[in-house]
């Protein structure tokens, strides 16, 4: 029986709506909905060039019992098929996310999270997939736009839309969402996240730019974002689903209980906050206020009041009292003024075996950082969908539970650790000189944490690099800035330098800024309120500069410049360039020759082809053995130089001259006329096979490549006899 296929050209199941966003240079981004993933609560396709991205959002209709926060999950994945490639490794299936994917997830999460209503606690899952990759389009700058559009098209409560874009300054001109090739020449590479009204997220790296230049870049990015937010609203209006947001009730409140807790505990909490205590002592006293209040309740009140709400309202009073202390008296939890930096002490050369080490302690935050120097075989190899290559400078950040006095399970590296390590790496990498021969790995272990541990990593990393003898261009320091603002009065706010963990938790901003004495090298800003004015941004940046310079002074007091002499345990590195044709000879069949050479000289040898030449790196601690490895490689990959003098062995004698072996694989001819100043009739009168002599290379035949050697030019020239 034949199959019958009915085609309805007016199929109402597929009704695609599109909106086009035009960038300042004329390139277009298309956002559309109605064709894919229609069972998701919101879905959108994003196209730019040959890039295709699908973003979906689904939210539960009820909050799980006991959940009093927003369970938001952002998952971004790059499909290998998007680049026409197979996944690497044994299992040919995409597995755990790469660091690059995790960094994109963090970018999207940090701008979206503050935009949901504070009392919305239903689970939200946003999934973004890169399904087609265009090398000229960087997808990380588009992921938040896709995610926000998916939410805008849904009935999920949301105070957006928002978007993100990359702003780069290249040859003095700003470009929105440049390609990877264009970014190579950028001195500002900034990701900006914002709503139409205000900026809420900034992250990027720069080449020592000023605060004013950074603000200019942010403003340009914000203008582009305004256009993207308007496009989302226009697309949502066409679809209509999001016109009525879903109703929800995820919190039950007791106004009388809330008022009672504030009336009974506010003054006591304010007094504890005003004592300027350390983290542990302060925590004990705050808990005591709550415990004492609960102990004073009658039996009826204990039965009447919800214990969970007691915790919520007490936390709210604690937050209000601490914030009011800052706004009213300019005094912080640990007693500092708003611009004051915590006490700092530092040490270098703290550990013997690492090639460089440093300990940086600021208040109750401490980083023990090491530097290891290696060869090209030690690079961090990257094999993602949108980027393949390697890093010869990389930084790993570890945040163990004991650093905050906790006992909790520690499994894989957390997203937070990856994000903090990436920020510190970007802050330092532009200070590594281009001619640095080493692969450099920095590891920061946070031993204590009470705010700004990523910035402690930057400071400790700077000192450890100098302790290792890396000739960094300038030392770099970092500082985290906070914000306390009055919801009722936008002009009443305080910018805090070098924030504590509690100030990060209870405040409105975490703005990390890194740089040298001459400018900013990296930054990362997260806002917990919906947006930030340029006035506050300007004040925070300039106040951060003062704090950054203060910290730099402490670093320079500890170690003013890189070590001139490498430590005894530090490997020395020698780089040789050899003809491309000799690479195979150095490696040998199955790597036999290079492996034997490494074993006999106790060195580590790597070789790669760069610019049609072989670049050989020899790494070792014993200079004599390094020299031996150099000598043997030079003999294998011999490059004769005109004018050079060689000691060679007579390999054969001909009537017209002698062939001299000046390397294991290279012979040259000493013509009979070049044997001596006087006339030679018979070569064997001067040389015999097996003799060792010194010769000078006087010419190389351009056509045949044959070497012309001379013995006589190295002999004293007889004086002319006068008659």
Secondary structure as the mmCIF struct_conf table of DSSP 4:
data_model
#
loop_
_struct_conf.conf_type_id
_struct_conf.id
_struct_conf.beg_label_comp_id
_struct_conf.beg_label_asym_id
_struct_conf.beg_label_seq_id
_struct_conf.end_label_comp_id
_struct_conf.end_label_asym_id
_struct_conf.end_label_seq_id
TURN_TY1_P TURN_TY1_P1 UNK A 9 UNK A 10
TURN_TY1_P TURN_TY1_P2 UNK A 12 UNK A 13
STRN STRN1 UNK A 17 UNK A 22
TURN_TY1_P TURN_TY1_P3 UNK A 24 UNK A 25
BEND BEND1 UNK A 26 UNK A 26
STRN STRN2 UNK A 28 UNK A 33
BEND BEND2 UNK A 34 UNK A 36
TURN_TY1_P TURN_TY1_P4 UNK A 38 UNK A 39
BEND BEND3 UNK A 40 UNK A 41
STRN STRN3 UNK A 42 UNK A 48
TURN_TY1_P TURN_TY1_P5 UNK A 49 UNK A 50
STRN STRN4 UNK A 51 UNK A 59
BEND BEND4 UNK A 61 UNK A 62
HELX_LH_PP_P HELX_LH_PP_P1 UNK A 63 UNK A 64
TURN_TY1_P TURN_TY1_P6 UNK A 65 UNK A 66
BEND BEND5 UNK A 69 UNK A 69
STRN STRN5 UNK A 72 UNK A 78
HELX_RH_3T_P HELX_RH_3T_P1 UNK A 80 UNK A 83
TURN_TY1_P TURN_TY1_P7 UNK A 84 UNK A 84
HELX_LH_PP_P HELX_LH_PP_P2 UNK A 86 UNK A 87
BEND BEND6 UNK A 88 UNK A 91
BEND BEND7 UNK A 93 UNK A 93
BEND BEND8 UNK A 96 UNK A 96
HELX_LH_PP_P HELX_LH_PP_P3 UNK A 97 UNK A 98
HELX_RH_AL_P HELX_RH_AL_P1 UNK A 99 UNK A 112
HELX_RH_3T_P HELX_RH_3T_P2 UNK A 113 UNK A 115
BEND BEND9 UNK A 116 UNK A 116
TURN_TY1_P TURN_TY1_P8 UNK A 118 UNK A 119
BEND BEND10 UNK A 122 UNK A 122
STRN STRN6 UNK A 124 UNK A 132
TURN_TY1_P TURN_TY1_P9 UNK A 135 UNK A 136
BEND BEND11 UNK A 137 UNK A 137
HELX_RH_3T_P HELX_RH_3T_P3 UNK A 139 UNK A 141
TURN_TY1_P TURN_TY1_P10 UNK A 142 UNK A 142
HELX_RH_AL_P HELX_RH_AL_P2 UNK A 143 UNK A 152
TURN_TY1_P TURN_TY1_P11 UNK A 153 UNK A 153
BEND BEND12 UNK A 154 UNK A 156
BEND BEND13 UNK A 159 UNK A 159
STRN STRN7 UNK A 162 UNK A 170
TURN_TY1_P TURN_TY1_P12 UNK A 171 UNK A 172
STRN STRN8 UNK A 173 UNK A 176
BEND BEND14 UNK A 177 UNK A 177
HELX_RH_AL_P HELX_RH_AL_P3 UNK A 180 UNK A 183
TURN_TY1_P TURN_TY1_P13 UNK A 184 UNK A 185
STRN STRN9 UNK A 186 UNK A 195
BEND BEND15 UNK A 196 UNK A 197
STRN STRN10 UNK A 199 UNK A 209
HELX_RH_AL_P HELX_RH_AL_P4 UNK A 211 UNK A 239
HELX_RH_3T_P HELX_RH_3T_P4 UNK A 241 UNK A 243
BEND BEND16 UNK A 244 UNK A 244
HELX_LH_PP_P HELX_LH_PP_P4 UNK A 245 UNK A 247
HELX_RH_AL_P HELX_RH_AL_P5 UNK A 255 UNK A 273
TURN_TY1_P TURN_TY1_P14 UNK A 274 UNK A 275
HELX_RH_AL_P HELX_RH_AL_P6 UNK A 279 UNK A 295
TURN_TY1_P TURN_TY1_P15 UNK A 296 UNK A 296
BEND BEND17 UNK A 297 UNK A 297
HELX_RH_AL_P HELX_RH_AL_P7 UNK A 299 UNK A 304
BEND BEND18 UNK A 305 UNK A 305
HELX_RH_AL_P HELX_RH_AL_P8 UNK A 307 UNK A 329
STRN STRN11 UNK A 331 UNK A 331
TURN_TY1_P TURN_TY1_P16 UNK A 333 UNK A 334
BEND BEND19 UNK A 335 UNK A 335
STRN STRN12 UNK A 337 UNK A 337
TURN_TY1_P TURN_TY1_P17 UNK A 338 UNK A 339
HELX_LH_PP_P HELX_LH_PP_P5 UNK A 340 UNK A 343
STRN STRN13 UNK A 344 UNK A 348
BEND BEND20 UNK A 349 UNK A 349
BEND BEND21 UNK A 351 UNK A 355
STRN STRN14 UNK A 356 UNK A 362
TURN_TY1_P TURN_TY1_P18 UNK A 363 UNK A 364
STRN STRN15 UNK A 365 UNK A 374
HELX_RH_3T_P HELX_RH_3T_P5 UNK A 376 UNK A 378
BEND BEND22 UNK A 379 UNK A 379
STRN STRN16 UNK A 380 UNK A 383
BEND BEND23 UNK A 385 UNK A 386
STRN STRN17 UNK A 388 UNK A 391
BEND BEND24 UNK A 392 UNK A 392
STRN STRN18 UNK A 393 UNK A 399
HELX_RH_3T_P HELX_RH_3T_P6 UNK A 401 UNK A 404
TURN_TY1_P TURN_TY1_P19 UNK A 405 UNK A 405
BEND BEND25 UNK A 412 UNK A 412
HELX_LH_PP_P HELX_LH_PP_P6 UNK A 413 UNK A 414
HELX_RH_AL_P HELX_RH_AL_P9 UNK A 415 UNK A 429
TURN_TY1_P TURN_TY1_P20 UNK A 430 UNK A 431
BEND BEND26 UNK A 432 UNK A 432
TURN_TY1_P TURN_TY1_P21 UNK A 434 UNK A 435
BEND BEND27 UNK A 438 UNK A 438
STRN STRN19 UNK A 439 UNK A 448
BEND BEND28 UNK A 450 UNK A 451
HELX_RH_AL_P HELX_RH_AL_P10 UNK A 453 UNK A 467
TURN_TY1_P TURN_TY1_P22 UNK A 468 UNK A 469
BEND BEND29 UNK A 473 UNK A 474
STRN STRN20 UNK A 477 UNK A 485
BEND BEND30 UNK A 487 UNK A 488
TURN_TY1_P TURN_TY1_P23 UNK A 490 UNK A 491
STRN STRN21 UNK A 493 UNK A 497
BEND BEND31 UNK A 498 UNK A 498
HELX_RH_AL_P HELX_RH_AL_P11 UNK A 501 UNK A 506
BEND BEND32 UNK A 507 UNK A 508
STRN STRN22 UNK A 509 UNK A 516
TURN_TY1_P TURN_TY1_P24 UNK A 517 UNK A 518
STRN STRN23 UNK A 519 UNK A 527
BEND BEND33 UNK A 528 UNK A 530
STRN STRN24 UNK A 532 UNK A 532
HELX_RH_AL_P HELX_RH_AL_P12 UNK A 534 UNK A 558
BEND BEND34 UNK A 561 UNK A 561
BEND BEND35 UNK A 564 UNK A 565
HELX_LH_PP_P HELX_LH_PP_P7 UNK A 566 UNK A 567
TURN_TY1_P TURN_TY1_P25 UNK A 568 UNK A 569
BEND BEND36 UNK A 570 UNK A 570
HELX_LH_PP_P HELX_LH_PP_P8 UNK A 571 UNK A 571
STRN STRN25 UNK A 572 UNK A 579
HELX_RH_3T_P HELX_RH_3T_P7 UNK A 580 UNK A 582
HELX_RH_AL_P HELX_RH_AL_P13 UNK A 583 UNK A 587
HELX_RH_3T_P HELX_RH_3T_P8 UNK A 589 UNK A 591
HELX_RH_AL_P HELX_RH_AL_P14 UNK A 592 UNK A 601
TURN_TY1_P TURN_TY1_P26 UNK A 602 UNK A 602
STRN STRN26 UNK A 604 UNK A 610
TURN_TY1_P TURN_TY1_P27 UNK A 611 UNK A 612
STRN STRN27 UNK A 613 UNK A 620
BEND BEND37 UNK A 621 UNK A 621
HELX_RH_AL_P HELX_RH_AL_P15 UNK A 623 UNK A 636
TURN_TY1_P TURN_TY1_P28 UNK A 637 UNK A 637
TURN_TY1_P TURN_TY1_P29 UNK A 642 UNK A 643
STRN STRN28 UNK A 645 UNK A 654
TURN_TY1_P TURN_TY1_P30 UNK A 655 UNK A 656
STRN STRN29 UNK A 657 UNK A 663
TURN_TY1_P TURN_TY1_P31 UNK A 664 UNK A 665
STRN STRN30 UNK A 666 UNK A 671
HELX_RH_3T_P HELX_RH_3T_P9 UNK A 672 UNK A 674
BEND BEND38 UNK A 675 UNK A 675
BEND BEND39 UNK A 677 UNK A 678
BEND BEND40 UNK A 681 UNK A 681
HELX_RH_3T_P HELX_RH_3T_P10 UNK A 683 UNK A 685
TURN_TY1_P TURN_TY1_P32 UNK A 686 UNK A 686
TURN_TY1_P TURN_TY1_P33 UNK A 689 UNK A 690
STRN STRN31 UNK A 692 UNK A 700
TURN_TY1_P TURN_TY1_P34 UNK A 702 UNK A 704
STRN STRN32 UNK A 707 UNK A 710
BEND BEND41 UNK A 711 UNK A 711
HELX_RH_3T_P HELX_RH_3T_P11 UNK A 712 UNK A 714
BEND BEND42 UNK A 715 UNK A 715
HELX_LH_PP_P HELX_LH_PP_P9 UNK A 716 UNK A 722
#
